[in-house]
Structures are given as C-alpha cells and as structure tokens.
Amino acid sequence: MIIVGVDGSGAGLEAAAWAAREAALRGAPLRVVHAMPKWASGMPPHGPYTDVARWMREGADSVVAEALDRIGEQEGDVAVESALLPGDARAALIKAAEEAELLVVGNHGLGGFRGLLLGSVALGVAGRAPSPVVVVRTLPAEGRRRIVVGVDGSPSNADAVEFAFAEAALHDAELHAVHAWRGLVAGGGFETAASAQEEDGLRAMLSETLAGPARRHPEVKVTEHVVNGHPVEVLKEASAGAGLLVVGSRGRGDLAGLVLGSVSNALLQHADCPVAVIPPPQER
C-alpha cells in the first residue's frame, strides 16, 4: 500500500497526484489520509465543542475530497481509500507508515511559515517513518526518464541504491548514480582533484556498490558519476530535470543518533525534483 498525507495545500495535492501515478505503476492500493486533533475526531454528537468539532470534520472531509478529485485526474486504474487520522500529523503519519511500502507527503503545508522551504510535517516524517518517504514539491514534467541516486558506499546507503534501481525499472528510466567527494588538504581547504589512484578507488567503490542491484535489474541503463564537490551541491545540480532523487536518511558523514542526515535534510529543501528518503534496514 502507498499512503499519501494531504492537508489542503497545493503541495499536498501534488503529492496525491504523484502517489496516484506511483500506485498505478506498482499495482498497489492507495490510501489518502488527513490528520485532525483527537478531541475533534472523537467528540460525541452533543457537547460543548460540538459545533467546532463538526466544522473541523467538515473541513477534513473537504480536504480528502479535493485530493480524491486530483487523484481522479491521473491516468491509470488505482484502488483508492481514505481515512482521517486522530492526533498530530507527524506522529499519525509515522504510525500509518507501518502498513505502507511508501509514504508520500508534500514539502510544505498550510501551517508552515512564509519563506520556509520545508514544512514541519515533511521534515518530521522523513527519516523517522519506517517506510521510504517521498517528499513532493512539484510534479516532474512528463517525459523525465531519469532517476538520480546519491551513493556514498556506507552500509545504510545500500537500500537507497536498491530502491533507485527498482524505481528506474518501474518507470523505464535511466539511473544516474552519483558519488560526490571532497577531500581535505594539509593546512585547510579542499582538494580540487583526486590522484589517479584515489579516483580509481572511488570509481571501484561506486561500481561495487551498484553491482548487485544491477544484476537484479539488468534492464536498467546506469550511468556512473564520480564528482569532486559537496554532496548537496552535486546532487542538487544532478536533480535538475530528473523525475526523482533518491538518498539514504543518513550517510557516512553524519553523526550517530541523527534521525536525518545533513545531506538528505538539505536536499529535501533544495532539490529540483521529488526526493525519496530511504531509512536504514534496521529501522524499517
């Protein structure tokens, strides 16, 4: 099952449309969910807050109905159901994701502050949900047959690579596997070029990481890129014109205990296409 969280925002509707396309390709059912306060969702028919609760319930039903209309505009036959979730949206979506193979949300909801690039719900579920999370800002244009995956060679990154191969096969897309490096030099600063031996080692690491998934998905055309630069800058540039950017929730450079790594966090805010954040296997 694919679950999409909606809140009445434009980003939420784009997320619903993206989720519908994905569900149609996967042949998976789609559940549209919207969170509302527990006190309103569980109010009895008569009570001091009945009018407010009724107003909130009607608003929630309207949000879901609008999302269902948006989904109905998409091509493909999808079995769709909807549900209202009681409680905080972040906690409710994380709990709901226990039943999902994929959780989809918009990058910014109605409750966010003007000027923020990433809403609290998107930030709160990416890296915390037990399933992969896709954060959608806008839908990629039709015909974007390229998926990008960030590869760092860490064990926790393996599931992100596997997910990217599966998505490329599903969408009949090319896969661009990108490893960005930036080495320190004595006295401060960064290396502007790797030695031939170092570059050979980086390319070998990338090829070795891709070898297993490539055997399982021989139909996927893969292009390997080893680039000197900060991972955020390199992957943001690679995301331009792509249909999806796939990253692990934490990489080699992130501190133990962080829920969402610095690179994945930054890319959620700045990438030019939808971003899939894949948790390590022990957290799924």
Steps between C-alpha positions, in 0.01 A plus 500: 500500500603857430387764749482870416445768761295801389414826674326715240820669381617510140804290592270242657297476180818457295604225739162330449543511123854361522385222734216408261742462210732289710217280628378441145846390386549274801148356489471598866201640690515866603383635833439875535529619860449827683578564866279695739506561878395206715249710694319594179509157340362330809237754610157359587195623302409745776741700715655843560732476200260331262475790256876547480556125464237481227664789316841333523360168381331665202827673416688170523248330273538784251881465499474128429234550232718755319792258504280220365393729216865572421577129501207439266666724241800266474533220250493140617264284699562530874306362795464799732378525858513784751528542875508775761780452751467634856788694652810690390562458128862393538433230759188382319679466165796318653260254662303456177822434308542173692247355254648666190773425251519873427387821674453812285464859629521851362803707586305782662156513656249771585633533852853595394652845523547705186854468371573156646604249236401188690197453725512348846299193395732412210805552719337309785423182305806476270754283679255407776237301312563125474436509124670698223365857485458704183474878543341678203531870429370500144435220255782432256417579140382216280778314328760536774650155461791545738537400864797612710637317803765629736756229582746528788603137547364474856303189605194714575508631143447156344121512531491840328690354205267200484195727513638718221557200271146375564356844423704531181374159385142592589512831311713376209749769597875539485675492836777747575706386799697788649783491753623841616828535685688785655834425666683720750855618434769590750463855626128514433288518189383229265662299224410611152605172339560142603809303411453235234521233770246675721259552212535136397416400856188720505381364166561145620295567814214639292504210257515246782204663676294486181601149393241298695194716419615522136496121474148493643384773260688436173244705308607824671754715318743642756737795471765537771628840611786572740506874563722721714272730699274525799231226484216752541621718214581206274171317557293819476652566158438138399135525608423771242280340237478166685181319590621394846804539725567210738714537814556309821380658820856505637840464340862460595544860603208513743524456874359192668162575651390750235157418365557677170846565361620844397519412129151348477360786708649762268388319185142478626506878510690579181472215247324578173287183493316270744736343755479145638661449842574135576556393862763244598367140502516468880253787532242355262 
